[in-house]
């Protein structure tokens, strides 16, 4: 596949906020204000897609497929827009994949960023166009008042920096309902990465949210595990160790899984009750993974802070250390 790398942003550039899953209504005014001001501090202008209004949502929290697709096309077609951020995740971004104009996206490549349910779009767009996309914070994530330094520092490397990032674990993390109370937060000391299997590997990054990625199996929107793939996966608090195990097993059945050379697993939320002991038991009992370097408890997933990593970019694993580049 011929990869397309979006340009770095610079001061004065415009970012467009879209809602391919749930919409703006769920995001408080304080979060919107903080997020806008943070981007403006970087010298970036913020605009919102036509259909990201507070009124324009149905019982699923989304607007119609046609309107969501139109907003994506509008963002890619607008020459003033240099980056696209999703407002938040949800449950139905995969509905949009058959209706996207991939020729438009290919001819007007831009930095495209989000996570969770947006995993479907990140990987689908990469599979169909070769455009490197970014699993990273939503626009709403940038509106977190406290505990955002790690998120912002790592985002800037990919958005406006040299895109060569030797990752170190965050000092602390949080899994609280920050959007309900921005002042009173609970932070937990980070114990660092869990090295499940040591070793070294490098290759192309594919993945994101495990449950969402698996929605692409058997479709033309699931990227091929090309030779030397590094698989990144994470899951939500609604997925316990048994859900995680069977979703992972579905990937192991893919005929090209043999091309996966390393596994990077994001932090599990407290609600999942997944322990390191459980995870090691599951992973160590899968013959397909016996030869792979594996690290877990990495700063991506549904806790904060959030790492930004490029789908289609390159990851290097070396004895529990992780580096990213494009």
C-alpha positions in Angstrom: 0.0 0.0 0.0 1.2 3.5 -0.9 1.0 5.5 2.4 -0.1 9.1 2.5 1.3 11.2 5.4 -0.7 14.3 6.3 1.2 17.5 6.7 2.3 18.9 10.0 0.2 21.8 11.4 1.6 25.2 12.0 0.3 28.4 13.8 -2.7 29.8 11.9 -4.0 26.5 10.7 -7.6 25.5 11.1 -8.9 22.3 12.7 -12.5 21.1 12.1 -14.5 19.4 14.8 -16.9 16.7 13.5 -19.3 14.2 15.2 -19.3 10.9 13.3 -20.7 9.1 16.4 -22.3 10.9 19.3 -22.8 14.6 19.0 -22.0 17.9 20.6 -24.9 17.9 23.0 -23.2 15.5 25.3 -20.2 17.9 25.8 -20.6 20.6 28.4 -19.9 24.3 27.7 -17.0 24.3 30.0 -15.3 21.4 28.2 -15.9 23.1 24.8 -14.4 26.4 26.1 -11.3 24.7 27.6 -10.7 22.6 24.5 -11.0 25.6 22.1 -8.7 27.7 24.2 -6.1 24.9 24.4 -6.0 24.7 20.6 -5.9 28.5 20.3 -2.9 28.5 22.6 -1.1 26.4 20.0 -2.0 29.0 17.4 -4.8 26.9 15.8 -8.2 28.0 14.8 -11.2 25.9 15.7 -14.3 25.5 13.5 -17.3 23.1 13.8 -18.9 21.1 11.1 -22.3 22.1 9.8 -24.3 19.4 11.6 -22.6 19.6 15.0 -25.3 21.5 16.6 -26.9 20.8 20.0 -30.3 20.2 18.5 -29.5 17.9 15.7 -29.5 14.5 17.4 -31.8 11.4 17.6 -32.4 8.8 20.3 -29.0 7.2 19.6 -27.2 10.5 20.3 -26.3 10.8 16.6 -27.7 12.5 13.6 -28.3 10.8 10.3 -25.8 8.9 8.3 -26.1 11.4 5.5 -25.4 14.4 7.7 -22.4 12.8 9.4 -20.9 11.8 6.1 -21.5 15.3 4.7 -19.6 16.8 7.6 -16.6 14.5 6.9 -16.6 15.3 3.2 -17.0 19.0 4.0 -13.9 18.9 6.3 -11.7 17.0 3.8 -12.9 19.3 0.9 -12.2 22.6 2.7 -8.7 23.7 1.7 -8.5 25.9 4.9 -8.9 22.9 7.2 -5.7 21.1 8.0 -6.8 18.7 10.8 -10.0 16.9 11.8 -10.9 16.0 15.3 -13.9 14.0 16.5 -16.0 15.4 19.3 -16.4 12.1 21.1 -16.9 8.4 20.5 -20.1 6.4 20.5 -21.3 3.2 18.9 -22.0 3.7 15.2 -19.1 5.2 13.3 -18.9 2.0 11.3 -22.2 2.9 9.6 -20.5 5.6 7.6 -17.7 3.5 5.9 -19.7 2.5 2.8 -20.7 6.1 2.1 -17.4 7.9 2.3 -15.8 9.4 -0.8 -12.3 7.8 -0.5 -11.1 9.5 -3.7 -11.8 12.9 -2.0 -10.0 11.8 1.2 -7.0 10.4 -0.8 -6.7 13.6 -2.8 -7.1 15.9 0.2 -5.2 14.2 3.1 -5.5 15.7 6.5 -4.6 14.8 10.1 -7.6 12.8 11.4 -7.8 12.1 15.1 -10.0 10.3 17.7 -10.3 7.0 19.5 -12.8 4.5 20.9 -15.6 4.0 18.3 -13.6 6.2 15.9 -11.3 3.2 15.5 -13.6 2.1 12.7 -13.0 5.3 10.7 -9.3 5.5 11.5 -8.6 1.9 10.2 -11.2 2.0 7.4 -9.8 5.2 6.0 -6.3 3.8 6.2 -7.3 0.6 4.6 -9.1 2.3 1.7 -6.7 5.2 1.0 -3.3 4.6 2.7 -3.8 7.9 4.7 -2.0 7.6 8.0 -4.6 8.4 10.7 -4.2 9.0 14.4 -5.6 7.3 17.5 -5.6 10.0 20.0 -7.7 12.4 22.0 -11.1 13.6 20.9 -11.8 17.4 20.9 -13.7 16.7 24.2 -10.6 15.1 25.7 -8.7 18.3 25.3 -11.3 20.0 27.4 -10.2 18.1 30.6 -9.2 20.8 33.1 -6.6 18.7 35.0 -4.3 15.8 34.1 -3.9 16.7 30.4 -0.2 17.5 30.2 0.9 14.0 29.0 -2.0 13.9 26.5 -1.2 17.3 25.1 2.6 16.8 25.0 2.3 13.5 23.0 -0.4 15.0 20.7 1.8 17.9 19.8 4.6 15.6 18.7 2.4 14.0 16.1 0.3 17.1 15.2 3.0 19.8 15.0 6.4 18.2 16.0 8.9 15.8 14.5 6.6 12.7 14.7 9.4 10.7 16.3 8.4 9.8 19.9 10.2 7.6 22.4 7.4 6.9 24.7 7.7 6.9 28.5 4.8 6.0 30.9 2.8 8.7 32.4 3.4 9.4 36.1 -0.2 9.0 37.1 -3.6 8.2 35.5 -7.2 8.6 36.2 -10.4 6.7 35.5 -12.9 9.0 37.1 -16.0 10.8 35.7 -14.0 14.0 35.1 -16.7 15.5 32.9 -19.1 15.6 35.9 -16.7 17.3 38.2 -13.6 19.0 36.7 -12.3 20.2 40.1 -12.4 17.1 42.3 -10.3 14.4 40.6 -8.8 11.1 41.6 -5.3 10.3 40.2 -3.5 6.9 40.6 0.3 6.4 40.6 1.3 4.7 37.4 3.3 1.5 37.9 4.6 1.6 34.4 4.4 -0.8 31.5 3.8 -4.5 32.1 6.3 -6.5 30.1 4.4 -9.7 29.4 6.9 -11.0 26.8 10.3 -9.4 26.3 11.9 -9.1 22.9 12.2 -6.8 20.0 10.1 -6.0 16.9 9.2 -3.2 14.6 6.5 -2.7 12.1 3.4 -0.9 10.9 0.8 0.1 13.6 -2.7 -1.2 13.2 -5.5 -1.3 15.7 -7.2 0.7 18.4 -10.3 -0.2 20.4 -10.6 -4.0 20.2 -14.3 -4.4 20.1 -14.7 -1.7 17.4 -11.8 -3.0 15.3 -13.4 -6.5 15.3 -16.5 -4.9 13.6 -14.3 -4.6 10.5 -13.5 -8.3 10.3 -14.5 -9.8 6.9 -15.0 -6.3 5.4 -12.8 -4.3 3.0 -12.4 -1.7 5.8 -10.1 -3.9 8.0 -6.5 -3.1 7.2 -4.4 -6.0 6.1 -1.9 -7.2 8.7 1.0 -6.6 6.3 4.4 -8.1 6.9 5.8 -6.8 10.2 2.6 -5.4 11.9 2.5 -4.1 15.4 -1.0 -4.6 16.8 -2.3 -2.0 19.3 -5.5 -2.9 21.2 -7.5 -1.7 24.2 -10.9 -2.3 25.6 -13.6 -0.6 27.7 -14.7 -1.2 31.2 -17.7 -3.1 29.9 -15.3 -5.8 28.7 -14.0 -8.2 31.4 -11.1 -10.6 30.9 -13.4 -13.2 29.2 -14.7 -10.6 26.7 -11.2 -9.5 26.0 -10.0 -13.0 25.5 -12.6 -14.0 22.9 -12.3 -10.7 21.0 -8.5 -11.2 20.9 -9.0 -14.8 19.7 -11.1 -13.5 16.8 -8.0 -11.6 15.6 -5.8 -14.7 16.0 -8.0 -16.5 13.5 -7.4 -14.0 10.8 -5.3 -15.6 8.0 -2.8 -12.8 8.0 -2.2 -12.7 11.8 1.1 -14.5 11.3 2.4 -11.1 10.0 1.9 -9.6 13.5 5.3 -9.2 15.2 4.4 -7.4 18.4 1.4 -6.6 20.6 0.8 -3.4 22.6 -2.1 -3.3 25.0 -3.7 -0.2 26.4 -4.6 0.3 30.1 -7.7 -1.5 31.3 -10.3 0.5 33.1 -11.0 -0.2 36.8 -14.5 -1.3 35.9 -13.2 -4.2 33.8 -11.6 -5.7 36.9 -8.8 -7.1 34.6 -5.6 -7.8 36.6 -2.1 -8.4 35.4 -2.3 -12.0 36.6 -5.4 -12.6 34.5 -3.9 -11.0 31.4 -0.7 -12.9 31.7 -2.6 -16.2 32.0 -4.7 -15.5 28.9 -1.8 -14.3 26.8 0.6 -17.0 27.9 -1.9 -19.7 26.9 -2.1 -18.6 23.3 0.4 -20.4 21.1 0.0 -17.8 18.4 1.5 -15.2 20.8 4.3 -17.2 22.3 7.0 -15.7 20.1 5.7 -12.1 20.2 7.0 -9.3 22.4 4.1 -7.9 24.4 3.7 -4.9 26.6 0.5 -3.8 28.4 -0.7 -1.0 30.7 0.3 1.5 28.0 -1.3 5.0 28.1 -4.1 4.6 25.6 -7.7 3.4 26.0 -10.5 4.7 28.0 -8.6 6.1 31.0 -6.5 9.2 30.9 -4.0 10.5 29.9 -4.0 9.4 26.2 -1.1 8.6 23.9 -1.4 9.6 20.2 -0.2 6.9 17.9 -0.3 6.8 14.1 -2.4 4.1 12.3 -0.1 3.2 9.5 2.9 4.7 11.3 5.8 2.7 12.7 6.3 1.3 16.2 9.5 -0.2 17.7 9.4 -2.5 20.7 12.6 -3.3 22.5 12.6 -5.1 25.9 9.6 -3.2 27.2 10.4 0.1 25.6 8.2 1.7 22.9 9.0 4.2 20.2 6.7 5.7 17.5 7.5 7.4 14.2 6.2 8.2 10.8 
